[in-house]
Structures are given as structure tokens and as C-alpha cells.
Amino acid sequence: MNEENKKKLWSEILKVGDYLKDKLPNHPNHPKGRNSYAHVALEIKNKFKMSYKDLPDEQYYSVLDFLNFLKKNPN
């Protein structure tokens, strides 16, 4: 992914992470609370099988759509 798209996606990831802060359900592996930013990055990696930085530019809008999905469906 080109640098401009990486920066835009990172900004959106941070916004979703901010939104999900304190909204993720508790988990026994995270007794002090879950890191919403790590959650978003991991969910992207699980869905697309690679880091957002390594995705082709053609998937930019797919990642944005997925970020909107995560925002509406915290898990």
C-alpha cells in the first residue's frame, strides 16, 4: 500500500480504536482491560491475512468498510 493510503488507514484505525475503548467485552486473558487499538489491528490481520501496511492499494476501501463493521460490531 502506498504511504498516503497507509497514513489514512492508520488514522481511521486510531479513530475506531478510540471509539471501541471501554466497549470491548471483558476477557479472562486481559484482566486489566483490552487494548482496542491492538484489537482493531489484529482483526484486520485476521480478516485480510496480512497487516494493513502490506495490503495492496486495491483493498483500501475494503479495509475502510471492515473498520465500519468493527465499529458497529465490537467483540
C-alpha positions in Angstrom: 0.0 0.0 0.0 1.3 3.4 -0.8 2.4 5.8 2.0 -0.6 8.1 1.7 -3.1 5.3 2.0 -1.2 3.8 4.9 -1.4 7.1 6.8 -5.1 7.5 6.0 -5.9 3.9 7.2 -3.8 4.4 10.3 -5.8 7.5 11.1 -9.0 5.5 10.7 -7.7 2.6 12.8 -7.0 5.1 15.6 -10.5 6.6 15.3 -12.1 3.1 15.6 -9.7 2.2 18.4 -10.8 5.4 20.2 -14.4 4.6 19.7 -14.1 1.0 20.9 -12.1 2.0 24.0 -14.0 0.6 27.0 -16.6 -1.0 24.7 -14.9 -4.4 24.1 -16.3 -7.2 26.3 -14.1 -8.4 29.2 -11.9 -11.4 28.6 -10.1 -13.6 31.1 -6.8 -13.2 29.2 -6.9 -9.4 29.7 -7.8 -8.8 33.4 -6.7 -5.1 33.1 -8.9 -4.5 30.1 -8.5 -4.9 26.4 -6.4 -2.8 24.1 -8.9 -1.5 21.5 -6.1 -0.4 19.0 -4.4 -3.8 19.1 -7.9 -5.4 18.7 -8.6 -3.5 15.5 -5.1 -4.2 14.0 -5.4 -7.9 14.8 -8.9 -8.1 13.4 -7.6 -6.6 10.1 -4.8 -9.0 10.1 -7.2 -12.0 10.7 -9.6 -10.8 8.0 -7.1 -9.9 5.3 -4.3 -12.4 6.3 -1.7 -9.6 6.5 -1.1 -6.2 8.1 -2.9 -3.2 6.7 0.5 -1.9 5.6 1.1 -4.9 3.4 -2.2 -4.9 1.6 -2.5 -3.7 -2.0 -4.0 -0.3 -2.6 -7.0 -2.0 -4.3 -8.1 -3.2 -0.8 -8.1 0.3 0.7 -11.9 0.6 0.6 -12.5 -2.9 1.7 -10.5 -2.2 4.9 -12.5 1.0 5.4 -15.7 -1.0 5.1 -14.3 -3.5 7.6 -13.4 -0.8 10.0 -17.0 0.5 9.9 -18.2 -3.1 10.5 -15.8 -3.4 13.6 -17.2 -0.1 14.9 -20.7 -1.4 14.8 -19.9 -4.9 16.0 -17.4 -4.8 18.9 -16.5 -8.3 20.0 
